[in-house]
Every structure is written in structure tokens, then in C-alpha cells.
Amino acid sequence: MFKPAPVFIGLRYFFAGQRSALLVSFISMLAIAGLVLGVALLIIVLSVMNGFDRELRNNILSVVPHVQLIHQSGVSDWQSERTKIIQIDKVTEAAPYANAEGLISRQQNARPVQMLGLSAEAMPAGLAVVLTNHDLAIPSQGRILLSEVIADALNAVINQRVSIIFPAENSRSTAVHSFVVAGIFATHTELDQSLVIASLQQVAEIAGIPNRAQGFRLQVSDQFNARNIGFEIINQLPFGYGFRDWFQTHGNLYQAIQLSRNMVVLLIFLIVAIAAFNVISMLMMSVMNKRKDIAVLQTLGLSRGDIVTLFLVQGSMIGVVGITLGVLLGILGCYWVADLVSWFEVLMGTPFLDTEVYPIDYVPVDLRWADVAMIAGIALALNVIATIYPALRASRTVPADELRYE
């Protein structure tokens, strides 16, 4: 049968405890502050790591091929070959390409690049969106598109000339080609560190396979099963094709994101656990401070179970208040963290995230309400568990011992 008296007294102890004994009040505030910061940080960090995972799936893997088919001698009639490939089950996109690696230079500034040749007839959807957002198209012969990172490194602007040095076919000499910068784009991913876009025909000539495509960039329906799908595709194509999947080119990035997510969540979860178990210290101090009050309550008819309920209510209120404030602060932090990072970049005059180190150059946030509910539930459960021992200790108070000299 529900008894309101222990709940009422427990609530009175919680609110009165903030004004009574100084040490108990300080420990109580410390426990609440620990829960607030721990829960808020856990929500923000988990949302940011979820954002990195989402950006890998939706952004990075939209401009990186899930499966890259490579033909050993090049594909001459790539239009008809592409038609056959696109009809294969689980293939959602097929775009011909040609690659050429070189060293781009201008005015004594140089950096390695990968020139990607694409056809305007069959553009990869992800890169097509990037170029459309910058009002660009596949350039004509003798013209190229540079990423913002490369253009800044070379101090190059549109309509200026740059030189790219390519290894010759015999690998014992080099060939220097001059190009006009037709446009500047940004994928906001690590591709910006080396990507140069040109026409398929132009890159094919540089690569030594004129009028042919080097292979196809494929997008598949199940990106996390790309390797098995790649083998299925190879088995349905004529001899001469090989492939590599995105796990070979960007799998380490995915593993790093997952590992970082798990480690950071574990560390902050331990902070939440420590904050929850600060409740033990606070309640033990409260029990020591109120031993005579507990004895009086027992003489007035409260049972041991009522005393346990009383202190469970007091400890749970700390958890409810701390976790509620932490959830609110965490949700607000998720909405503000990107703006705070931008403000920090402006204040310091340096980018917080650089694609030389990180996969993207902005802070992504993916707030998931299921994660918020899980964090709040686990923190509350830990808080209740931490409350049990002090409550049991309080219930073992013997009124005769405490009131003997009163």
C-alpha cells in the first residue's frame, strides 16, 4: 500500500538539505553538477560522433565510389558497357572515369594531386551535386577544376594557368601539361586535399588510354556489403576487370570513427557513473546528520521500509534534477555546438577541423532521441543504485541508541 509520508518527508529533506548543513549542501550541489555536466557532455559528444557517422554514409560515400571497377586495358565502348553494368542487380549508378596522378605547381607552390576524368554524359550523382552547387560543369579540353584547398595552396584563381607534371608511360621521364583553371569547388571532405576534375577524354589521353575509360565508379544499394557485391559484379562481366571497394580506400576512416565514438562514450559514461555515485557520499553525510531525526520518525511509526523509501526519494530527486538539467543543456548544446566552433575558428583565426587530419571540415551533429532516452535512463538507474546502500544504512538506525541521552 502506498504511503505518502515517506515520499513527502524525502522531498522535504531534499529541498531543505540545500539550505541546512553546509557540507551536505555542498556535496549535494557537487553531485547534481556532476550529473548535469556528465549527461550534457555525453549527449553532445554522442550526437557529434553520430554526425560523423552520418556524414560518412551520406556525404563522403556519395562522392567516393562504393565499388571501383578497373579494366586492365581500358574500356573502348564504355557507353554500351555501362548500359550492361547498370542493369546488374544492386548497382544503382555507374560512371566511367579515368585517373592520372601528378604534381601540380604554380609560382614555386606545388602539391600532389589526383586528376579525375569524368564524362558529362554519365556524371556520378554526388560529384554532380557538388559541381551544380558551384555552378560548374565538366570543363573542356585544356581546362580543369580545382578544389578550394588546392587553389588556396597555389594562390590560383579562375582563368589562371597551372602546370601538372605526370610520369611518362616508361616511368623514366615526366610530361608537363599546362591547364587553365575553369572553376573552383569544395566537397568539404578529405578529397579536397588532392582532387582535380577534368574531362574523361583529356585524362584518358594523359593516362595513355586515348578514347577509352579506365573503368567505372559504381554506387550500390547496400554500401556496407560493397565487397561481396563487387565479387558478384565481377563474375557477370567479361575477363579483364578488377575492382576495389570503399573499405579499401576509406575503411580505416570508418573504423576510426566507430572506435573514437565507443572510446569517448565510454570515458564520459564513466564520468556520469562517478557523478551518480557521488550521491552515496551525499546521502551518507545526510544520514549521519539526521540520525536523531530518523530515530524520532521511527518512534512516530515509520517502518524500516519507510525509511528506505524516504532516502530513496531524496537520492532519486538529485538524479532527476541533475539528469533533467543535463538533458536540457545537452540538447541546447547540440544546437549551438556548430555555431560555437565557427565562433572559435573566427576568434582564433584557424580552422578547428582541417581535412588534412579530419574527414570533413565542419562539425556535424545528429541528435537522436533514442540516445537521449538511453543516456537519461542509464544515468537514472545508476543514481538509484547508488542510493540503495545509504538508504539501507539509514533504516538500520536504532532509536534507543540515538535518543538515549535526549
Secondary structure, DSSP 8 states (H G I E B T S, - for coil): ---HHHHHHHHHHHHHHTTS-HHHHHHHHHHHHHHHHHHHHHHHHHHHHHHHHHHIIIIIHHHS-SEEEEEEEEESSHHHHHHHHHTSTTEEEEEEEEEEEEEEEETTEEEEEEEEEE-TTS--HHHHHHHHHTT-----TTEEEEEHHHHHHHT--TT-EEEEEEE-TTSSSEEEEEEEEEEEE--SBGGGGTEEEEEHHHHHHHTT-TT-EEEEEEEES-GGGHHHHHHHHHHTS-TTEEEEEHHHHHHHHHHHHHHHHHHHHHHHHHHHHHHHHHHHHHHHHHHHHTHHHHHHHHHTT--HHHHHHHHHHHHHHHHHHHHHHHHHHHHHHHHHHHHHHHHHHHHHTS-SS-TTTSSBSS------HHHHHHHHHHHHHHHHHHHHHHHHHHHT--HHHHSTT-
